[in-house]
Amino acid sequence: MNFQDKLIIAVDFDGTIVDDAYPKIGKPKLFAFETLKRLQQDGHRLILWTYRSGIRLEEAVAFCKENGITFYAVNKSFPEEKLDGKRSRKIHADLFIDDRNIGGFIGWGEVYQTITKETPNIPKRRKKGLFGFLKS
């Protein structure tokens, strides 16, 4: 898969966007909303894919909206999809971001770098000490 293509990305809520505090809403994970906004700006479609339902799901969707994220779809492959029991509840997505991955959640900085293949622009530090002094 060419990660420069526009992707459909399914994102879990508890433990991924926010710290797991179910049924309450936990504190946002570091860089979660900034990364999700950037992914949307890059043209990717985000689906909220969560265990939550009913009022707990509504609270999660509202919390994300308050933090600047409106999802393409919620617990569906596309907004108009009707779940009738004749189809699998599994959704179509190119990527799934979830804290339950093997190895756990890698962090939002790593998520963005993996999807975009961008490396952060971090200036190199000059070495200290005698050898740093001798280098020009």
C-alpha positions as a printed NumPy array, in Angstrom:
array([[  0.   ,   0.   ,   0.   ],
       [  1.267,   3.445,  -0.862],
       [  0.83 ,   5.5  ,   2.316],
       [  0.663,   8.688,   0.252],
       [ -2.791,   7.609,  -0.938],
       [ -5.789,   8.905,   0.936],
       [ -6.654,   6.321,   3.551],
       [ -9.691,   5.267,   5.524],
       [ -8.465,   5.068,   9.103],
       [-10.489,   3.466,  11.891],
       [ -9.609,   4.862,  15.312],
       [-10.516,   3.442,  18.72 ],
       [-11.553,   5.849,  21.493],
       [-10.815,   4.5  ,  24.987],
       [ -7.105,   3.917,  25.485],
       [ -6.277,   5.375,  22.072],
       [ -7.696,   8.889,  21.711],
       [ -8.141,   9.242,  25.482],
       [ -6.785,   7.407,  28.505],
       [ -8.98 ,   4.426,  29.302],
       [-11.479,   5.439,  31.986],
       [-14.592,   3.738,  30.578],
       [-17.459,   4.46 ,  31.13 ],
       [-16.104,   7.94 ,  31.854],
       [-14.046,   9.852,  29.313],
       [-10.361,   9.857,  30.133],
       [ -7.81 ,  12.594,  29.58 ],
       [ -6.806,  13.077,  25.917],
       [ -3.672,  11.178,  24.915],
       [ -0.652,  13.341,  24.137],
       [ -0.94 ,  14.691,  20.558],
       [ -4.099,  12.662,  19.829],
       [ -6.299,  15.502,  18.591],
       [ -3.428,  17.331,  16.905],
       [ -2.549,  14.18 ,  14.96 ],
       [ -6.155,  13.394,  14.051],
       [ -6.644,  16.961,  12.78 ],
       [ -3.465,  16.705,  10.715],
       [ -4.563,  13.382,   9.231],
       [ -7.879,  14.95 ,   8.224],
       [ -6.062,  17.955,   6.744],
       [ -3.952,  15.486,   4.756],
       [ -7.198,  14.162,   3.232],
       [ -7.625,  10.898,   5.142],
       [-11.102,   9.776,   6.242],
       [-11.38 ,   8.983,   9.939],
       [-13.882,   6.509,  11.351],
       [-14.507,   6.274,  15.072],
       [-14.467,   2.534,  15.753],
       [-15.258,   1.899,  19.397],
       [-16.951,  -0.502,  21.787],
       [-19.087,   2.383,  23.062],
       [-22.772,   2.548,  22.184],
       [-25.843,   4.566,  23.152],
       [-25.258,   7.545,  25.432],
       [-21.593,   6.577,  26.018],
       [-20.985,   6.695,  22.268],
       [-22.772,  10.043,  21.993],
       [-20.53 ,  11.401,  24.777],
       [-17.39 ,  10.237,  22.961],
       [-18.512,  11.73 ,  19.636],
       [-19.396,  15.031,  21.359],
       [-16.038,  15.072,  23.18 ],
       [-14.169,  14.606,  19.901],
       [-16.246,  17.32 ,  18.23 ],
       [-15.46 ,  19.705,  21.128],
       [-11.793,  18.985,  20.417],
       [-12.084,  19.697,  16.694],
       [-12.684,  16.232,  15.232],
       [-15.807,  15.253,  13.316],
       [-15.58 ,  11.709,  11.997],
       [-16.471,  10.561,   8.486],
       [-18.441,   7.711,  10.088],
       [-18.999,   6.252,  13.55 ],
       [-18.959,   2.459,  14.018],
       [-19.802,   2.101,  10.305],
       [-17.839,   1.861,   7.073],
       [-19.627,   4.915,   5.679],
       [-22.218,   7.327,   7.123],
       [-25.221,   5.864,   5.262],
       [-24.487,   2.222,   6.157],
       [-27.415,   0.459,   7.849],
       [-26.609,  -2.398,  10.175],
       [-29.352,  -4.985,   9.756],
       [-27.811,  -8.159,  11.117],
       [-27.265,  -9.532,   7.598],
       [-23.793,  -8.016,   7.298],
       [-20.753,  -8.323,   9.46 ],
       [-20.199,  -5.476,  11.914],
       [-16.557,  -5.442,  10.807],
       [-15.908,  -2.224,   8.946],
       [-13.844,  -1.484,   5.87 ],
       [-10.72 ,   0.526,   6.657],
       [ -7.161,   0.664,   5.366],
       [ -5.695,   1.071,   8.859],
       [ -6.888,   0.488,  12.403],
       [ -5.385,   2.529,  15.255],
       [ -6.073,   0.831,  18.583],
       [ -4.424,   0.419,  21.973],
       [ -5.125,  -3.315,  21.771],
       [ -2.64 ,  -3.887,  18.943],
       [  0.058,  -6.468,  19.531],
       [  2.725,  -4.52 ,  21.35 ],
       [  0.244,  -1.874,  22.534],
       [ -0.321,   1.668,  21.366],
       [  2.8  ,   3.197,  19.795],
       [  1.904,   6.855,  20.419],
       [  0.456,   9.531,  18.151],
       [  3.81 ,  10.882,  16.965],
       [  4.808,   7.439,  15.733],
       [  1.362,   6.907,  14.207],
       [  1.7  ,  10.037,  12.091],
       [  5.273,   9.243,  11.072],
       [  4.282,   5.704,  10.069],
       [  1.379,   6.896,   7.921],
       [  3.141,   9.846,   6.27 ],
       [  6.72 ,   8.533,   6.261],
       [  7.751,  11.973,   7.564],
       [ 10.56 ,  12.341,  10.033],
       [ 10.472,  15.086,  12.615],
       [ 12.622,  18.136,  12.008],
       [ 14.703,  18.073,  15.164],
       [ 17.895,  20.151,  15.133],
       [ 21.046,  18.239,  15.986],
       [ 22.565,  19.131,  19.318],
       [ 26.146,  20.169,  19.458],
       [ 28.364,  17.92 ,  21.487],
       [ 29.623,  19.328,  24.733],
       [ 33.024,  18.862,  26.225],
       [ 36.479,  18.823,  24.691],
       [ 35.507,  16.962,  21.511],
       [ 32.514,  19.202,  20.898],
       [ 34.726,  22.243,  21.303],
       [ 37.239,  20.963,  18.725],
       [ 34.563,  20.338,  16.09 ],
       [ 33.601,  23.279,  13.944]])
